[in-house]
Amino acid sequence: MDGTSDRFWQEKNLAFFGAVSASLSHEINNVFTIINELAGLLDDHMLRLDQDLPIDPKKLKEISEKIAKQVRRGEALVKLLNRFAHSADHWIAEVGLREMLERIVTISQRFAMLNKAGIQTQFPGDELLLRTSPFLLQQAVFHCIRMELAAADTKRMITVGMERSAGGGALILVESADPVRRTEERDAELAFIARCMEELGGTLERLPGEETIDCVRLGLPPAPES
């Protein structure tokens, strides 16, 4: 299907929201599963008490600490899902680019794990504020990461970076440590990402040559003056 067609565009938007929501809800469910298993261990200890058998306070403390750790993990996942969902509240909004990229990289980590790959980041220390479409920009970066992850081979590492560009805009880089050969499917992905960037008033550049797409650069314009 043509990567620029309206149907493809709509399907991609829905698939992106669904994939992220499903992935995060899966991780949240894992938290509940672990807490349920730990609660079962507590029940075993309580049963020993009912039978007037000795219990080890250290083991109870360990279980309590593990439950607290999973609660914190669950809270972080719910917060992440909530922020992602609210990124669709307003089509155009002021965005902290580093924070947004950190969020989409965190979301993508499970997909990296499934591909037996890794994602590292190279961000400047300071934040960069832009006025753009948070949902659409996240989607463009997400598809860049997924495209590079699918080709990860030897070092199995993807790098996501950002830097300021001339004129107050920004440049986002998504790079694979391994060669990423062009295919019909990846060309369709590139066409979709290019449309996202066109909607954002930005640019898409792929490197290094005609046959590979080892690095994708997303150029974003500066925020308009008020």
N, C-alpha and C positions, 0 to 999 in steps of 0.2 A: 504493500500500500504506500502511496506517495506520502513522504514525511511532512509535506506541507498541506495536505488536504484537511478540510474542516473535521471530518470524521476521525482521522488519525489524531488531530489536535485534541479533540474532546476525549478520546479514549486515553490518551497519554495523561491528561489532567486527572481523570478519574483513577487511572492505574497508579499514578504517583501517590495520590492521597490514600488509596487503599493499601498500597504496599507498605508505606510508612506506618499507617495505623495498625495494620496487621502485625508488623514486626515488633512495634512497641508493646502492643497488647499481648503478644506472645511472651515477651520478656517479663511483663507484669504478671502473667499467669505462672511463669517459672518461679517468681518470688512467692506467690501464694502456695505453690507446691512445696517449696523448701520449708516455709513456715509451718505448713501442715505436718510435714515429716518431723520437724523439731517439736511441735506440739505433741506428737505421738510419743516422742522420747520422754517428754515431761510427764505424760500419762503413765508411762512405765515406772518412772520414779515415784509418782504418787501411789501407784499400786503397791510398791515395796513398803511405803509408809503405812498403808492400810494393813499390810501383813506384818507390821512391826519389824521390818527388815532394815538394816542400816543403808543409808544413801550417802553418796559423796557430794558434799557441798560444792566442791570445785567443778564437778560435772554439771551441776545445776547452773552455776555461774556461766560456764562455757555455753550452755544451751541458751541462756538468757541473752548473752552477748551476741550469739549468732542470730537470734531472732531480731534483736535491735539493729544489727547490720543489714538484715534483709528488709526491715521496715524503712531504713534510710535509703536503701537501693530502690525500693518501691516508690517512695516519695519522689526521688530524683526522676524516675521514669515517668511518673504521672505528670510531674512538672514539665518534663520534656515534651510529652504528648500534648499537654495543654498549650504550651507555647507554639508548638507546631500547628495545632488546630486554629489558634487565634491569628496565625500569620495570614489566614485567608479572610480575616474580618474586613480589612480595607485593601483594596487593590493597589493603592499607592500609599506609602507611609515612609516615615524616616526610619532608617535601618542602621544599626550598628553592625558593620560588615564583619568584623572579627567575631562578634558574638554569634551572628547568623551562621557563619562558616563553621564555627566550633559546634553549633547545634547540628548542622547537617552532617558533619563528619561523625559525630557521636551516633546519630541515627544510622549512618552507613556502616558502622563497625560490625554489626551483626552480619551484614551482607559480605563484608570482607572475611569474616571468620568462616562463613559457609564456602567461600572461594579459597580458603586456606591462604589468605593474603593478609596484608596489613596496611594501615593508613597512618601516615605521619603528617604533621603540619609544620609549616614555616610561616609564622605570622609575626608582624612587627609588634613592638610592645604597646603602641598606642592604638586606640580605636579610630575607625574611619567611618564617619556618618555620611550616608547617602540617602537620597529620596528616590525610592524605586518601588517595584512590586515585590514584596517579601516572598510571596508564594511562588511566583514565576521564577525568581532568581534562585530560590532553593531548589526548584525543580530542575533548572538548567544545570546547576552544580551536581545535583544528585545523579542525573543521567550521565554526566561526564565521568563521575566516579564509577558508576555501574559499568559503563562501557570499558573503562580501563581495567577494572577488576576482572572482568570476564576474560581478559587476555593475560592476566598475571601468570608468570611461569617460573622463572628461576629465583630471583630475589623476592618475588611476590610482595612488592612494596609499591604503594601509591603515595605520592606526595601532593598535598593540597596547600597552596600558598597564596598570599595576597601581597600587593604592594601598591603604593600610590602611583598614579600615572600623571603625566604632564597635564596641567590645566585643572587639577583637583579631582580627577576621576579616580578609578581604581582598576587594577588588573588582577584577575583571579587565574591561577595556574593549577591545572590538574595533570599530573605527569606520572606515567608508568615507568618502572625500572626496566621493564621488558618491552620488546617490540610489540606494537599493536597493529596487526595487519588489517587493511581495509577489507570489508566484506559488504555485501548488499545490505545486510541488517545494520551494520555500523554506519553505513552511509545514510540510512534512513534515520538513525539516531542523531547523526550530525545535522541532518536537515531539520529535525525537530528542535535541536538545541539552537541552531541558527535562527529559527523562527522565534524562539523564546527571546534571544538576544535582540532581534529586530524589534520585538514588542517593547523591550526595555530601552530601546535607543542605543544599544551597545553593539559590540562586534564579536565575532568568533574567528579565531585563527587556529589552525592545526599545524603541528610540526611533527617531523622535520621535512618530509617530502611527500610525493604523490602517492606512494604505496603504503605508508604507515601513518598512524596518528598517535605517536607516543606521548605527545603533549598537546593539551588543548588550552588556549588562552581566551579568557572571556574579558572583554574590555567594557567597562561601565563609565558612562558620562558623569561629570560632576553634578551635584545638586544644583538646580536652577536658583538663581539669586532671587530673594524675596523682594 
